[in-house]
Amino acid sequence: MTVSCNCYALRQASRRVSQLYDQLLAPSGLRATQYMLLVEVEKLGPISLLPLATHMIMDRATIGHNIRPLEANGCLTLAVGEDRRSRGASLTKAGRKVLAGAKPLWQRAHAIFEAKIGPEDSAKLRTMPRRVAEREFSVEEGQVDAARSALAAGPARLEETGSCP
């Protein structure tokens, strides 16, 4: 079944790609999100969790959920920030070792993806989501109320507003 909903299509594709990377990263003990988090902490240096979450386009709770096991297994350390409410993440020596061991697995997943999709389409697939991620989508004043009104008006009205099936 083909659905013309951008959100649904992107999430389906994201889950499928994450499954591939998660399967290949499994021997390292990391999931794709954790691997990417370690890469970003390594690249950005000691960084507070809120800016890290913003950079990765994740909410603070999701960053915390992914950081806890990385801290527990010694890949990251968390230090209390200047205002005592914030926490800063740093990659440990063990984290660098785990990251280095996982890199060939990540590269293998990347190669499998490229082989299945093709290098040209893979490049396009990296470009388009980056363009989407760079956009800040905001709901303008009145749009939520308009959506609630459409919902109250029933299914026919929802179809007129362009909602996904």
DSSP file (Angstrom, degrees, kcal/mol; ACC not computed):
  #  RESIDUE AA STRUCTURE BP1 BP2  ACC     N-H-->O    O-->H-N    N-H-->O    O-->H-N    TCO  KAPPA ALPHA  PHI   PSI    X-CA   Y-CA   Z-CA
    1    1 A M              0   0    0      0, 0.0     2,-0.5     0, 0.0     0, 0.0   0.000 360.0 360.0 360.0 129.9    0.0    0.0    0.0
    2    2 A T        -     0   0    0      2,-0.0     2,-0.4     0, 0.0     7,-0.0  -0.850 360.0-165.5 -98.2 127.1    1.4    3.4   -1.0
    3    3 A V        -     0   0    0     -2,-0.5     2,-0.2     2,-0.1     6,-0.1  -0.933  17.0-146.6-113.4 135.4    0.6    6.2    1.4
    4    4 A S        +     0   0    0     -2,-0.4     2,-0.6     4,-0.1    -2,-0.0  -0.118  60.4 119.4 -93.3  39.0    1.1    9.8    0.3
    5    5 A C     >  -     0   0    0     -2,-0.2     4,-2.5     1,-0.2     5,-0.2  -0.915  53.2-154.9-107.2 120.6    2.1   11.0    3.7
    6    6 A N  H  > S+     0   0    0     -2,-0.6     4,-2.5     1,-0.2     5,-0.2   0.919  94.5  49.5 -58.9 -46.3    5.6   12.5    4.0
    7    7 A C  H  > S+     0   0    0      1,-0.2     4,-2.5     2,-0.2     5,-0.2   0.933 113.0  45.8 -60.6 -48.3    5.9   11.7    7.7
    8    8 A Y  H  > S+     0   0    0      1,-0.2     4,-2.6     2,-0.2     5,-0.2   0.923 113.7  48.6 -63.3 -45.3    4.8    8.1    7.3
    9    9 A A  H  X S+     0   0    0     -4,-2.5     4,-2.3     1,-0.2    -1,-0.2   0.917 113.7  46.6 -62.8 -44.1    7.0    7.5    4.3
   10   10 A L  H  X S+     0   0    0     -4,-2.5     4,-2.7    -5,-0.2    -1,-0.2   0.902 113.3  48.6 -65.8 -40.7   10.1    9.0    6.0
   11   11 A R  H  X S+     0   0    0     -4,-2.5     4,-2.6    -5,-0.2    -2,-0.2   0.903 111.2  50.0 -68.0 -39.9    9.5    7.1    9.3
   12   12 A Q  H  X S+     0   0    0     -4,-2.6     4,-2.3    -5,-0.2    -2,-0.2   0.953 113.9  45.1 -60.4 -49.0    9.1    3.8    7.4
   13   13 A A  H  X S+     0   0    0     -4,-2.3     4,-2.6     1,-0.2     5,-0.2   0.914 112.8  51.5 -61.5 -43.1   12.3    4.4    5.5
   14   14 A S  H  X S+     0   0    0     -4,-2.7     4,-2.7     1,-0.2    -1,-0.2   0.913 110.1  48.7 -61.4 -43.5   14.1    5.5    8.6
   15   15 A R  H  X S+     0   0    0     -4,-2.6     4,-2.2     2,-0.2    -1,-0.2   0.906 111.5  49.9 -63.8 -40.9   13.0    2.4   10.5
   16   16 A R  H  X S+     0   0    0     -4,-2.3     4,-1.6     2,-0.2    -2,-0.2   0.929 114.0  44.1 -64.5 -45.1   14.1    0.1    7.7
   17   17 A V  H  X S+     0   0    0     -4,-2.6     4,-2.3     1,-0.2     5,-0.2   0.908 112.0  53.3 -66.7 -41.4   17.5    1.7    7.4
   18   18 A S  H  X S+     0   0    0     -4,-2.7     4,-3.3    -5,-0.2    14,-0.3   0.881 104.9  55.8 -60.5 -38.0   17.9    1.7   11.2
   19   19 A Q  H  X S+     0   0    0     -4,-2.2     4,-2.4     2,-0.2    -1,-0.2   0.926 108.2  47.9 -59.9 -44.3   17.1   -2.1   11.2
   20   20 A L  H  X S+     0   0    0     -4,-1.6     4,-2.0     2,-0.2    -2,-0.2   0.957 116.3  42.1 -60.1 -52.1   20.0   -2.7    8.8
   21   21 A Y  H  X S+     0   0    0     -4,-2.3     4,-2.4     1,-0.2    -2,-0.2   0.905 113.9  52.3 -64.7 -41.7   22.5   -0.6   10.8
   22   22 A D  H  X S+     0   0    0     -4,-3.3     4,-1.2    -5,-0.2    -1,-0.2   0.913 109.1  50.7 -60.5 -42.6   21.3   -2.0   14.1
   23   23 A Q  H  < S+     0   0    0     -4,-2.4     3,-0.3    -5,-0.2    -1,-0.2   0.920 115.0  41.9 -62.2 -43.8   21.7   -5.6   12.9
   24   24 A L  H  < S+     0   0    0     -4,-2.0    -1,-0.2     1,-0.2    -2,-0.2   0.811 115.3  49.8 -76.0 -28.6   25.2   -5.0   11.7
   25   25 A L  H >X>S+     0   0    0     -4,-2.4     3,-2.3    -5,-0.2     5,-1.0   0.638  83.6  96.6 -80.5 -13.8   26.2   -2.9   14.7
   26   26 A A  G ><5S+     0   0    0     -4,-1.2     3,-1.7     1,-0.3    -1,-0.2   0.834  75.2  59.0 -48.5 -43.8   24.9   -5.5   17.2
   27   27 A P  G 345S+     0   0    0      0, 0.0    -1,-0.3     0, 0.0    -2,-0.1   0.780 103.5  54.4 -59.6 -22.7   28.3   -7.2   17.8
   28   28 A S  G <45S-     0   0    0     -3,-2.3    -2,-0.2     2,-0.2     3,-0.1   0.640 112.3-120.7 -82.3 -14.1   29.6   -3.8   19.0
   29   29 A G  T <<5S+     0   0    0     -3,-1.7     2,-0.3    -4,-0.6    -3,-0.2   0.497  76.2 114.6  85.4   3.8   26.8   -3.5   21.6
   30   30 A L      < -     0   0    0     -5,-1.0    -1,-0.3    68,-0.1     2,-0.3  -0.754  56.9-143.6-107.5 153.7   25.6   -0.3   20.0
   31   31 A R     >  -     0   0    0     -2,-0.3     4,-2.6    -3,-0.1     5,-0.2  -0.695  38.3-101.6-101.4 165.3   22.5    0.7   18.2
   32   32 A A  H  > S+     0   0    0    -14,-0.3     4,-2.6    -2,-0.3     5,-0.2   0.896 122.5  51.1 -56.4 -44.1   22.6    3.1   15.3
   33   33 A T  H  > S+     0   0    0      1,-0.2     4,-2.1     2,-0.2    -1,-0.2   0.902 111.3  47.9 -62.2 -40.6   21.4    6.0   17.4
   34   34 A Q  H  > S+     0   0    0      2,-0.2     4,-2.5     1,-0.2    -1,-0.2   0.895 110.4  51.7 -68.0 -39.8   24.0    5.3   20.0
   35   35 A Y  H  X S+     0   0    0     -4,-2.6     4,-2.4     1,-0.2    -2,-0.2   0.953 111.7  46.5 -59.4 -49.6   26.8    5.1   17.4
   36   36 A M  H  X S+     0   0    0     -4,-2.6     4,-2.3     1,-0.2    -1,-0.2   0.869 110.7  53.5 -62.7 -36.1   25.7    8.4   15.9
   37   37 A L  H  X S+     0   0    0     -4,-2.1     4,-2.5    -5,-0.2    -1,-0.2   0.924 109.4  47.7 -63.7 -44.8   25.6   10.0   19.4
   38   38 A L  H  X S+     0   0    0     -4,-2.5     4,-2.5     2,-0.2    -2,-0.2   0.903 110.6  52.4 -62.8 -40.8   29.1    8.8   20.1
   39   39 A V  H  X S+     0   0    0     -4,-2.4     4,-2.4     1,-0.2    -2,-0.2   0.925 111.5  46.4 -60.0 -44.9   30.3   10.1   16.8
   40   40 A E  H  X S+     0   0    0     -4,-2.3     4,-3.1     2,-0.2     5,-0.2   0.894 111.9  49.6 -67.6 -40.2   28.8   13.5   17.5
   41   41 A V  H  X S+     0   0    0     -4,-2.5     4,-1.3     2,-0.2    50,-0.2   0.902 112.5  48.8 -65.5 -39.1   30.2   13.7   21.0
   42   42 A E  H  < S+     0   0    0     -4,-2.5    -2,-0.2    -5,-0.2    -1,-0.2   0.928 116.6  42.6 -63.0 -44.1   33.6   12.8   19.7
   43   43 A K  H  < S+     0   0    0     -4,-2.4    -2,-0.2     1,-0.2    -1,-0.2   0.895 120.1  40.4 -70.2 -41.6   33.3   15.5   17.0
   44   44 A L  H  < S-     0   0    0     -4,-3.1    -1,-0.2     1,-0.2    -2,-0.2   0.554 100.5-142.4 -89.3  -8.2   31.9   18.2   19.1
   45   45 A G     <  -     0   0    0     -4,-1.3    -1,-0.2    -5,-0.2    44,-0.1  -0.186  63.2  -4.5  74.9-173.5   34.0   17.6   22.2
   46   46 A P  S    S+     0   0    0      0, 0.0     2,-0.4     0, 0.0    44,-0.2  -0.320  85.4 174.4 -52.7 125.9   32.7   17.9   25.7
   47   47 A I  E     -A   89   0A   0     42,-2.0    42,-3.4     3,-0.0    -2,-0.1  -0.997  34.2-113.0-142.4 140.1   29.2   19.1   25.1
   48   48 A S  E  >  -A   88   0A   0     -2,-0.4     4,-1.8    40,-0.3    40,-0.3  -0.363  32.5-119.0 -67.6 152.6   26.1   19.8   27.2
   49   49 A L  H  > S+     0   0    0     38,-2.5     4,-3.0     1,-0.2     5,-0.2   0.859 107.8  56.2 -66.9 -36.8   23.2   17.6   26.5
   50   50 A L  H  > S+     0   0    0     37,-0.3     4,-2.5     2,-0.2    -1,-0.2   0.950 110.3  43.3 -64.8 -48.3   20.7   20.3   25.4
   51   51 A P  H  > S+     0   0    0      0, 0.0     4,-2.7     0, 0.0    -1,-0.2   0.878 114.6  52.5 -62.7 -34.3   23.0   21.6   22.6
   52   52 A L  H  X S+     0   0    0     -4,-1.8     4,-2.3     2,-0.2    -2,-0.2   0.934 110.0  47.9 -63.9 -45.1   23.7   18.0   21.7
   53   53 A A  H  X>S+     0   0    0     -4,-3.0     5,-2.8     2,-0.2     4,-0.6   0.918 112.8  48.8 -60.8 -43.7   20.0   17.2   21.5
   54   54 A T  H ><5S+     0   0    0     -4,-2.5     3,-0.9     1,-0.2    -2,-0.2   0.931 111.2  49.8 -61.9 -45.9   19.4   20.4   19.4
   55   55 A H  H 3<5S+     0   0    0     -4,-2.7    -1,-0.2     1,-0.2    -2,-0.2   0.879 115.8  42.2 -59.8 -39.9   22.3   19.5   17.1
   56   56 A M  H 3<5S-     0   0    0     -4,-2.3    -1,-0.2    -5,-0.2    -2,-0.2   0.447 111.2-121.0 -88.5  -0.1   21.0   15.9   16.6
   57   57 A I  T <<5S+     0   0    0     -3,-0.9     2,-0.3    -4,-0.6    -3,-0.2   0.949  71.0 127.3  56.0  53.0   17.3   17.2   16.3
   58   58 A M      < -     0   0    0     -5,-2.8    -1,-0.2    -6,-0.1     2,-0.2  -0.910  63.0-108.0-129.6 157.1   16.3   15.1   19.3
   59   59 A D     >  -     0   0    0     -2,-0.3     4,-2.0    -3,-0.1     3,-0.3  -0.520  33.7-109.3 -84.3 161.9   14.5   16.0   22.4
   60   60 A R  H  > S+     0   0    0      1,-0.2     4,-2.3     2,-0.2     5,-0.1   0.849 117.1  54.9 -59.2 -37.9   16.3   16.1   25.7
   61   61 A A  H  > S+     0   0    0      2,-0.2     4,-2.4     1,-0.2    -1,-0.2   0.892 107.2  49.9 -65.1 -39.2   14.5   13.0   27.0
   62   62 A T  H  > S+     0   0    0     -3,-0.3     4,-1.9     2,-0.2    -2,-0.2   0.896 109.5  51.0 -67.5 -40.1   15.6   10.9   24.0
   63   63 A I  H  X S+     0   0    0     -4,-2.0     4,-2.3     1,-0.2    -2,-0.2   0.944 111.5  48.7 -60.1 -46.2   19.2   12.0   24.4
   64   64 A G  H  X S+     0   0    0     -4,-2.3     4,-2.2     1,-0.2    -2,-0.2   0.900 108.5  53.4 -59.8 -42.1   19.0   11.0   28.1
   65   65 A H  H  < S+     0   0    0     -4,-2.4    -1,-0.2     1,-0.2    -2,-0.2   0.864 115.2  40.7 -61.4 -37.1   17.5    7.7   27.2
   66   66 A N  H  X S+     0   0    0     -4,-1.9     4,-0.7     1,-0.1    -1,-0.2   0.760 114.0  52.5 -83.9 -26.0   20.4    7.0   24.7
   67   67 A I  H  X S+     0   0    0     -4,-2.3     4,-2.6    -5,-0.2     5,-0.3   0.857  93.9  70.6 -78.9 -35.5   23.1    8.4   26.9
   68   68 A R  H  X S+     0   0    0     -4,-2.2     4,-2.7     1,-0.2     5,-0.2   0.912 102.0  42.2 -51.5 -52.1   22.3    6.4   30.1
   69   69 A P  H  > S+     0   0    0      0, 0.0     4,-2.1     0, 0.0    -1,-0.2   0.857 113.9  53.5 -66.2 -30.4   23.5    3.0   28.7
   70   70 A L  H  <>S+     0   0    0     -4,-0.7     5,-2.1     2,-0.2     6,-1.6   0.849 112.2  44.5 -70.6 -32.8   26.6    4.6   27.1
   71   71 A E  H ><5S+     0   0    0     -4,-2.6     3,-1.3     4,-0.2    -1,-0.2   0.906 111.8  53.3 -72.4 -42.5   27.5    6.1   30.5
   72   72 A A  H 3<5S+     0   0    0     -4,-2.7    -2,-0.2    -5,-0.3    -1,-0.2   0.860 110.2  46.9 -62.2 -36.2   26.8    2.8   32.2
   73   73 A N  T 3<5S-     0   0    0     -4,-2.1    -1,-0.3    -5,-0.2    -2,-0.2   0.383 119.2-110.0 -90.8   7.6   29.1    0.9   29.9
   74   74 A G  T < 5S+     0   0    0     -3,-1.3    21,-0.6     2,-0.2    20,-0.3   0.584  86.0 117.6  84.6  10.2   31.8    3.5   30.3
   75   75 A C  S   <S+     0   0    0     -5,-2.1    17,-2.6    -6,-0.2     2,-0.3   0.818  80.0  26.0 -78.1 -30.4   31.7    5.0   26.8
   76   76 A L  E     -B   91   0A   0     -6,-1.6     2,-0.4    15,-0.2    -2,-0.2  -0.931  64.9-150.4-130.7 152.6   30.7    8.4   28.0
   77   77 A T  E     -B   90   0A   0     13,-2.4    13,-2.1    -2,-0.3     2,-0.5  -0.954  12.1-149.0-117.3 147.0   31.1   10.4   31.2
   78   78 A L  E     -B   89   0A   0     -2,-0.4     2,-0.4    11,-0.2    11,-0.2  -0.963  13.1-168.9-114.8 129.4   28.6   13.0   32.3
   79   79 A A  E     -B   88   0A   0      9,-2.4     9,-2.9    -2,-0.5     2,-0.2  -0.903  30.5-104.1-116.8 146.9   29.8   16.0   34.2
   80   80 A V  E     -B   87   0A   0     -2,-0.4     7,-0.2     7,-0.2     5,-0.1  -0.487  41.9-129.6 -67.8 133.7   27.7   18.6   36.1
   81   81 A G    >   -     0   0    0      5,-3.3     3,-1.4    -2,-0.2    -1,-0.1  -0.092  29.0 -89.3 -77.7-180.0   27.5   21.8   34.1
   82   82 A E  T 3  S+     0   0    0      1,-0.3    -1,-0.1     2,-0.1    -2,-0.1   0.841 127.4  46.4 -60.6 -35.9   28.1   25.3   35.3
   83   83 A D  T 3  S-     0   0    0      1,-0.1    -1,-0.3     0, 0.0    -3,-0.0   0.368 105.5-127.1 -92.2   7.6   24.5   25.9   36.4
   84   84 A R  S <  S+     0   0    0     -3,-1.4    -2,-0.1     1,-0.1    -1,-0.1   0.248  98.5  75.9  68.3 -12.8   24.3   22.5   38.2
   85   85 A R  S    S+     0   0    0     -5,-0.1     2,-0.2     2,-0.0    -1,-0.1   0.730  84.0  71.7 -94.9 -26.3   21.1   21.6   36.2
   86   86 A S        -     0   0    0    -37,-0.0    -5,-3.3   -38,-0.0     2,-0.4  -0.500  67.1-149.9 -90.5 159.8   22.9   20.8   32.9
   87   87 A R  E     - B   0  80A   0     -7,-0.2   -38,-2.5    -2,-0.2     2,-0.4  -0.976   4.3-149.2-127.5 141.9   25.1   17.8   32.1
   88   88 A G  E     -AB  48  79A   0     -9,-2.9    -9,-2.4    -2,-0.4     2,-0.4  -0.931  11.0-144.0-113.3 136.5   28.0   17.7   29.7
   89   89 A A  E     +AB  47  78A   0    -42,-3.4   -42,-2.0    -2,-0.4     2,-0.4  -0.803  17.7 179.8-101.5 138.4   29.0   14.5   27.8
   90   90 A S  E     - B   0  77A   0    -13,-2.1   -13,-2.4    -2,-0.4     2,-0.3  -0.992  29.6-117.9-133.9 143.3   32.5   13.5   27.0
   91   91 A L  E     - B   0  76A   0     -2,-0.4   -15,-0.2   -50,-0.2     2,-0.1  -0.621  31.4-146.1 -78.2 135.6   33.8   10.4   25.2
   92   92 A T     >  -     0   0    0    -17,-2.6     4,-2.2    -2,-0.3     5,-0.2  -0.416  28.7-102.2 -93.1 173.5   36.0    8.2   27.3
   93   93 A K  H  > S+     0   0    0      1,-0.2     4,-1.8     2,-0.2     5,-0.1   0.911 127.3  50.1 -60.2 -42.8   39.0    6.1   26.2
   94   94 A A  H  > S+     0   0    0    -20,-0.3     4,-2.5     1,-0.2    -1,-0.2   0.880 108.2  53.7 -63.3 -37.7   36.7    3.0   26.3
   95   95 A G  H  > S+     0   0    0    -21,-0.6     4,-2.6   -20,-0.3    -2,-0.2   0.893 106.8  50.8 -63.8 -40.5   34.1    4.9   24.2
   96   96 A R  H  X S+     0   0    0     -4,-2.2     4,-2.5     2,-0.2    -1,-0.2   0.882 110.9  49.7 -63.0 -37.9   36.8    5.7   21.6
   97   97 A K  H  X S+     0   0    0     -4,-1.8     4,-2.2     2,-0.2    -2,-0.2   0.926 112.1  46.5 -67.4 -44.7   37.7    2.0   21.5
   98   98 A V  H  X S+     0   0    0     -4,-2.5     4,-2.0     2,-0.2    -2,-0.2   0.915 113.5  49.9 -62.2 -43.1   34.0    0.9   21.1
   99   99 A L  H  X S+     0   0    0     -4,-2.6     4,-1.6     1,-0.2    -2,-0.2   0.911 110.4  49.2 -62.6 -44.2   33.5    3.6   18.4
  100  100 A A  H  < S+     0   0    0     -4,-2.5    -1,-0.2     1,-0.2    -2,-0.2   0.883 112.6  48.5 -63.8 -38.5   36.7    2.4   16.5
  101  101 A G  H  < S+     0   0    0     -4,-2.2     4,-0.4     1,-0.2    -1,-0.2   0.822 113.1  47.7 -70.2 -30.8   35.5   -1.2   16.7
  102  102 A A  H  X S+     0   0    0     -4,-2.0     4,-2.5     1,-0.2     3,-0.4   0.725  91.7  81.0 -82.1 -22.1   32.0   -0.3   15.5
  103  103 A K  H  X S+     0   0    0     -4,-1.6     4,-2.7     1,-0.2     5,-0.2   0.891  91.0  49.0 -56.7 -45.4   33.2    1.9   12.6
  104  104 A P  H  > S+     0   0    0      0, 0.0     4,-1.9     0, 0.0    -1,-0.2   0.862 111.5  51.3 -63.0 -32.2   33.9   -1.1   10.2
  105  105 A L  H  > S+     0   0    0     -4,-0.4     4,-2.2    -3,-0.4    -2,-0.2   0.916 110.8  48.0 -67.4 -42.6   30.4   -2.5   11.0
  106  106 A W  H  X S+     0   0    0     -4,-2.5     4,-2.5     1,-0.2    -1,-0.2   0.917 111.3  50.6 -61.3 -44.7   28.9    0.9   10.2
  107  107 A Q  H  X S+     0   0    0     -4,-2.7     4,-2.3    -5,-0.2    -1,-0.2   0.862 108.2  52.8 -64.1 -35.0   30.8    1.1    7.0
  108  108 A R  H  X S+     0   0    0     -4,-1.9     4,-2.4     2,-0.2    -1,-0.2   0.921 109.2  48.8 -65.6 -43.9   29.6   -2.4    6.1
  109  109 A A  H  X S+     0   0    0     -4,-2.2     4,-2.5     1,-0.2    -2,-0.2   0.915 111.1  51.0 -60.5 -42.6   26.0   -1.3    6.7
  110  110 A H  H  X S+     0   0    0     -4,-2.5     4,-2.6     1,-0.2    -2,-0.2   0.914 110.0  49.4 -60.4 -43.7   26.6    1.7    4.5
  111  111 A A  H  X S+     0   0    0     -4,-2.3     4,-2.3     2,-0.2    -2,-0.2   0.890 110.8  49.5 -64.8 -40.3   28.1   -0.5    1.7
  112  112 A I  H  X S+     0   0    0     -4,-2.4     4,-2.1     2,-0.2    -2,-0.2   0.926 111.5  49.3 -64.4 -44.3   25.1   -2.8    1.8
  113  113 A F  H  X S+     0   0    0     -4,-2.5     4,-2.7     1,-0.2     5,-0.4   0.946 112.2  47.9 -59.0 -48.8   22.7    0.1    1.6
  114  114 A E  H  X S+     0   0    0     -4,-2.6     4,-2.5     1,-0.2    -1,-0.2   0.867 110.4  52.5 -61.6 -37.4   24.6    1.6   -1.3
  115  115 A A  H  < S+     0   0    0     -4,-2.3    -1,-0.2     1,-0.2    -2,-0.2   0.885 114.9  41.3 -66.4 -38.1   24.6   -1.8   -3.1
  116  116 A K  H  < S+     0   0    0     -4,-2.1    -2,-0.2    -5,-0.2    -1,-0.2   0.886 128.9  27.6 -76.2 -39.8   20.8   -2.1   -2.7
  117  117 A I  H  < S-     0   0    0     -4,-2.7     4,-0.3    -5,-0.2    -3,-0.2   0.754 109.9-116.6 -96.2 -29.0   19.9    1.5   -3.5
  118  118 A G     X  -     0   0    0     -4,-2.5     4,-2.5    -5,-0.4     5,-0.2   0.095  22.7 -94.0  98.1 145.5   22.7    2.5   -5.8
  119  119 A P  H  > S+     0   0    0      0, 0.0     4,-2.2     0, 0.0     5,-0.2   0.876 121.7  49.2 -63.0 -39.1   25.4    5.2   -5.2
  120  120 A E  H  > S+     0   0    0      2,-0.2     4,-2.0     1,-0.2     5,-0.1   0.947 115.4  42.1 -67.7 -48.1   23.5    7.9   -7.0
  121  121 A D  H  > S+     0   0    0     -4,-0.3     4,-2.7     1,-0.2    -1,-0.2   0.863 112.4  56.0 -66.9 -34.3   20.2    7.3   -5.3
  122  122 A S  H  X S+     0   0    0     -4,-2.5     4,-1.7     2,-0.2    -1,-0.2   0.917 107.0  49.3 -61.9 -42.4   22.0    6.9   -2.0
  123  123 A A  H  X S+     0   0    0     -4,-2.2     4,-2.0     2,-0.2    -2,-0.2   0.910 111.8  48.6 -62.8 -41.6   23.6   10.3   -2.4
  124  124 A K  H  X S+     0   0    0     -4,-2.0     4,-2.8     1,-0.2    -2,-0.2   0.902 108.6  54.4 -63.2 -40.2   20.1   11.8   -3.2
  125  125 A L  H  < S+     0   0    0     -4,-2.7    -1,-0.2     1,-0.2    -2,-0.2   0.816 109.9  46.6 -66.1 -29.3   18.7   10.1   -0.2
  126  126 A R  H  X S+     0   0    0     -4,-1.7     4,-1.3    -5,-0.2    -1,-0.2   0.858 113.8  48.9 -76.7 -35.5   21.3   11.7    2.0
  127  127 A T  H  X S+     0   0    0     -4,-2.0     4,-2.2    -5,-0.2    -2,-0.2   0.941 108.3  50.7 -70.2 -48.5   20.8   15.1    0.5
  128  128 A M  H  X S+     0   0    0     -4,-2.8     4,-2.3     1,-0.2     5,-0.2   0.933 110.5  46.9 -61.9 -49.5   17.0   15.3    0.7
  129  129 A P  H  > S+     0   0    0      0, 0.0     4,-3.2     0, 0.0    -1,-0.2   0.878 110.4  54.9 -61.6 -33.8   16.7   14.4    4.4
  130  130 A R  H  X S+     0   0    0     -4,-1.3     4,-1.9     2,-0.2    -2,-0.2   0.924 108.1  48.9 -61.5 -42.2   19.5   16.9    5.2
  131  131 A R  H  X S+     0   0    0     -4,-2.2     4,-0.7     1,-0.2    -1,-0.2   0.911 113.6  46.5 -62.5 -41.3   17.4   19.6    3.4
  132  132 A V  H >< S+     0   0    0     -4,-2.3     3,-1.0     1,-0.2    -2,-0.2   0.927 111.3  51.6 -65.5 -44.1   14.4   18.5    5.4
  133  133 A A  H 3< S+     0   0    0     -4,-3.2    -1,-0.2     1,-0.3    -2,-0.2   0.801 103.6  58.9 -64.7 -29.0   16.3   18.5    8.7
  134  134 A E  H 3< S+     0   0    0     -4,-1.9    -1,-0.3    -5,-0.2     2,-0.2   0.735  91.5  87.3 -72.2 -21.0   17.7   22.0    8.0
  135  135 A R  S << S-     0   0    0     -3,-1.0     2,-0.7    -4,-0.7    -3,-0.0  -0.536  71.2-143.9 -80.2 143.2   14.1   23.4    7.9
  136  136 A E        -     0   0    0     -2,-0.2     2,-0.6     2,-0.0    -3,-0.1  -0.931  15.9-157.6-104.9 111.7   12.4   24.4   11.0
  137  137 A F        +     0   0    0     -2,-0.7     2,-0.4     2,-0.0    -2,-0.0  -0.784  16.9 177.9 -90.5 123.8    8.8   23.5   10.7
  138  138 A S        -     0   0    0     -2,-0.6     2,-0.6     0, 0.0    -2,-0.0  -0.950  30.3-124.5-127.5 149.3    6.6   25.6   12.9
  139  139 A V        -     0   0    0     -2,-0.4     3,-0.1     1,-0.0     2,-0.1  -0.809  31.7-135.2 -91.3 121.8    2.9   25.6   13.4
  140  140 A E    >>  -     0   0    0     -2,-0.6     3,-2.3     1,-0.2     4,-0.5  -0.377  36.1 -79.5 -76.6 156.3    1.6   29.1   12.8
  141  141 A E  T 34 S+     0   0    0      1,-0.3    -1,-0.2     2,-0.1     0, 0.0  -0.276 118.7  20.7 -54.5 132.2   -1.0   30.6   15.2
  142  142 A G  T 3> S+     0   0    0     -3,-0.1     4,-2.3     4,-0.0    -1,-0.3   0.133  94.8  99.5  95.7 -20.5   -4.4   29.4   14.4
  143  143 A Q  H <> S+     0   0    0     -3,-2.3     4,-2.2     2,-0.2     5,-0.1   0.884  83.4  48.7 -69.0 -37.0   -3.3   26.2   12.5
  144  144 A V  H  X S+     0   0    0     -4,-0.5     4,-2.4     2,-0.2    -1,-0.2   0.924 113.0  48.1 -66.6 -43.2   -3.8   23.9   15.5
  145  145 A D  H  > S+     0   0    0      1,-0.2     4,-2.4     2,-0.2    -2,-0.2   0.897 111.1  51.3 -62.8 -39.7   -7.3   25.4   16.1
  146  146 A A  H  X S+     0   0    0     -4,-2.3     4,-2.3     2,-0.2    -1,-0.2   0.888 110.1  49.3 -64.2 -39.1   -8.1   25.0   12.4
  147  147 A A  H  X S+     0   0    0     -4,-2.2     4,-2.3     2,-0.2    -2,-0.2   0.904 110.8  49.8 -66.8 -40.8   -7.0   21.3   12.6
  148  148 A R  H  X S+     0   0    0     -4,-2.4     4,-2.4     2,-0.2    -2,-0.2   0.900 111.0  49.9 -63.8 -40.0   -9.2   20.8   15.7
  149  149 A S  H  X S+     0   0    0     -4,-2.4     4,-1.8     2,-0.2    -2,-0.2   0.904 110.0  50.4 -64.1 -41.2  -12.1   22.4   13.9
  150  150 A A  H  X S+     0   0    0     -4,-2.3     4,-0.8     2,-0.2     8,-0.3   0.901 110.5  50.1 -63.6 -40.3  -11.6   20.2   10.9
  151  151 A L  H >< S+     0   0    0     -4,-2.3     3,-0.8     1,-0.2    -2,-0.2   0.915 110.5  49.1 -63.3 -43.4  -11.5   17.1   13.2
  152  152 A A  H 3< S+     0   0    0     -4,-2.4    -1,-0.2     1,-0.2    -2,-0.2   0.815 105.3  59.2 -65.9 -30.0  -14.7   18.2   14.8
  153  153 A A  H 3< S-     0   0    0     -4,-1.8    -1,-0.2     1,-0.2    -2,-0.2   0.684 113.8-116.1 -74.8 -17.7  -16.3   18.7   11.4
  154  154 A G    XX  -     0   0    0     -3,-0.8     4,-1.5    -4,-0.8     3,-0.6  -0.367  37.4 -51.5 108.9 172.7  -15.7   15.0   10.5
  155  155 A P  H 3> S+     0   0    0      0, 0.0     4,-2.0     0, 0.0     5,-0.2   0.819 125.8  58.6 -57.6 -37.8  -13.7   12.9    8.0
  156  156 A A  H 3> S+     0   0    0      1,-0.2     4,-1.3     2,-0.2    -2,-0.1   0.910 106.8  48.6 -61.3 -40.9  -14.9   14.7    4.9
  157  157 A R  H <> S+     0   0    0     -3,-0.6     4,-1.1    -7,-0.2    -1,-0.2   0.866 107.2  56.0 -67.2 -36.4  -13.5   18.0    6.2
  158  158 A L  H ><>S+     0   0    0     -4,-1.5     5,-1.5    -8,-0.3     3,-0.5   0.904 104.3  53.2 -62.5 -41.4  -10.2   16.4    7.0
  159  159 A E  H ><5S+     0   0    0     -4,-2.0     3,-1.1     1,-0.2    -1,-0.2   0.869 105.5  54.9 -62.2 -35.9   -9.8   15.2    3.4
  160  160 A E  H 3<5S+     0   0    0     -4,-1.3    -1,-0.2     1,-0.2    -2,-0.2   0.792 101.8  58.3 -66.8 -28.4  -10.4   18.8    2.2
  161  161 A T  T <<5S-     0   0    0     -4,-1.1    -1,-0.2    -3,-0.5    -2,-0.2   0.506 116.8-111.1 -83.9  -2.4   -7.5   20.1    4.4
  162  162 A G  T < 5 +     0   0    0     -3,-1.1    -3,-0.2    -4,-0.4    -2,-0.1   0.676  58.4 161.8  86.1  17.7   -5.0   17.8    2.7
  163  163 A S      < -     0   0    0     -5,-1.5    -1,-0.2     1,-0.1  -158,-0.0  -0.319  47.4 -93.5 -68.6 155.9   -4.4   15.4    5.7
  164  164 A C              0   0    0      1,-0.1    -1,-0.1  -161,-0.0  -159,-0.1  -0.334 360.0 360.0 -67.0 149.3   -2.8   12.1    5.0
  165  165 A P              0   0    0      0, 0.0    -1,-0.1     0, 0.0    -2,-0.1   0.510 360.0 360.0 -68.2 360.0   -5.2    9.2    4.4
